[in-house]
């Protein structure tokens, strides 16, 4: 079973950048599809981006395409979410999620991203 720890959140002005990290332990992320979700106050959790364990195929929700990029470093057992040109509507708690080949899901504890002037 894999354990996930997110970091990298914080307060940033509109137009700024942050890089979120999801560090895994207990198993290799190459065995999982890894996704980033976010949840804003009063809203449902939303899928943001995903990357496959083998091949590193990526996908992003339309609202972040061109601004956010998911990537991974297998040697570091880490998945990143580079977020550029941040907007106030990106404010949310961001969660890392890993799905095994058998469909079991694991979640991190989340990291807060606040975009405000």
C-alpha positions in Angstrom: 0.0 0.0 0.0 1.2 3.5 -0.8 1.3 6.5 1.4 1.0 10.0 -0.1 2.2 13.3 1.3 1.5 16.6 -0.5 3.4 19.8 -0.1 4.1 23.1 -1.9 0.8 24.9 -1.2 0.6 28.5 0.0 -0.6 32.0 -0.6 0.2 33.5 -4.0 -0.9 36.6 -5.9 -2.9 36.2 -9.1 -0.6 35.5 -12.0 1.9 33.7 -9.7 3.2 30.2 -9.7 3.4 27.3 -7.3 4.7 23.7 -7.6 2.9 21.0 -5.6 4.7 17.8 -4.8 3.2 14.4 -4.0 5.8 12.2 -2.4 5.0 8.5 -2.2 6.3 5.8 0.2 5.5 2.2 0.6 5.4 1.4 -3.1 6.5 2.7 -6.4 4.2 5.2 -8.2 5.0 3.3 -11.4 2.3 0.9 -10.2 -0.3 3.6 -10.0 -2.2 6.2 -12.0 -1.7 9.4 -10.0 -4.2 12.3 -10.1 -4.5 15.7 -8.6 -7.9 16.8 -7.3 -9.0 20.0 -5.7 -11.9 21.1 -3.5 -12.9 24.7 -3.0 -15.1 25.8 0.0 -18.7 24.8 -0.6 -17.9 22.9 -3.8 -17.4 19.3 -4.8 -14.0 17.8 -5.2 -12.8 18.3 -8.8 -10.3 16.3 -10.9 -7.5 18.5 -12.1 -4.9 16.3 -13.8 -3.7 12.8 -14.1 -0.6 10.8 -15.2 -0.2 7.1 -15.9 2.3 5.0 -14.0 3.8 3.5 -17.2 4.4 5.8 -20.0 3.7 9.0 -18.2 0.6 9.9 -20.3 -0.9 13.1 -18.9 -4.3 14.7 -19.1 -5.6 18.0 -17.6 -9.1 19.5 -17.0 -9.9 22.1 -19.6 -9.9 25.0 -17.2 -6.2 24.5 -16.3 -4.8 23.5 -19.7 -1.9 25.7 -20.7 -1.4 26.8 -17.1 -0.9 23.6 -15.1 1.4 20.7 -15.9 1.5 17.3 -14.1 4.7 15.4 -14.2 6.6 12.7 -12.3 10.1 11.8 -11.3 10.3 8.0 -10.9 13.7 8.2 -9.2 12.2 10.4 -6.5 8.8 8.5 -6.4 7.2 11.9 -6.7 4.4 13.5 -8.8 4.4 17.2 -9.3 1.8 19.8 -10.3 3.3 22.9 -11.7 0.8 25.7 -11.6 1.4 28.9 -13.5 -0.7 32.0 -14.1 -2.8 31.2 -11.0 -6.2 32.7 -10.7 -8.4 33.3 -7.6 -10.7 30.6 -8.8 -7.8 28.1 -8.4 -8.1 28.6 -4.6 -8.7 25.2 -3.1 -7.3 22.3 -1.1 -5.3 20.2 -3.5 -5.2 16.4 -3.0 -3.0 13.8 -4.5 -4.7 10.5 -5.4 -3.2 7.2 -6.5 -5.2 4.4 -8.1 -3.7 0.9 -8.2 -4.2 -1.6 -11.1 -6.9 -3.3 -9.0 -8.8 0.0 -8.5 -7.8 0.7 -4.9 -7.5 4.4 -4.3 -5.2 6.2 -1.9 -5.3 9.8 -0.8 -3.0 12.3 0.7 -4.0 14.8 3.4 -4.2 17.8 1.0 -2.3 21.1 0.7 -4.0 24.5 0.7 -3.5 26.8 -2.3 -4.8 30.4 -1.9 -4.7 32.9 -4.8 -5.4 36.4 -3.6 -4.0 39.9 -3.8 
